[in-house]
Amino acid sequence: MKNKKMNNLLKKILVLIFIIYFVYTIIAQQKTLNTYAQEKDKCNEDIEVAQEEQQELQEMKENINSDEYIEQIAREKLGMYYPNERVYIDIEK
């Protein structure tokens, strides 16, 4: 009798250990999956930003030789104006 009780108790302990290990493994895997999902979302956001930047650069490439773009760059970056234009400078800043 004592031997059967000991075997029965041993089996229950082994099953309990297996269940605890199983639950621990599932929780650890779920944490890993959540980390991968967050990385995937971040990568997708990075891809969207890169695609938007690529679109802007493509539009700039198409407009770079237009007269409007050249005039805009001359005014903004080089400070150039037409000879008959008046330029006002705000000294309040």
Order of alpha helices (4+ residues) and beta strands (2+ residues): alpha-alpha
